[in-house]
Amino acid sequence: MNKLLAVLGLFLLLSCSTKETTKVPCFAWLGGTGEATDIELSDNFENLKEKGIY
């Protein structure tokens, strides 16, 4: 009986471990370019991509 409980406890501990989850894509809608230059837009997009927004 103790062995059965030990095996079940071990199984429970292993099944509760954290695993890497699948990333969910995150998109953002930005307004028009306005007065921004190409360099400013590129920097803004790189910054957003680093934060996980595509």
HELIX and SHEET records of a PDB file:
HELIX    1   1 ASN A    2  SER A   15  1                                  14    
HELIX    2   2 ASP A   38  GLU A   50  1                                  13    
END                                                                             
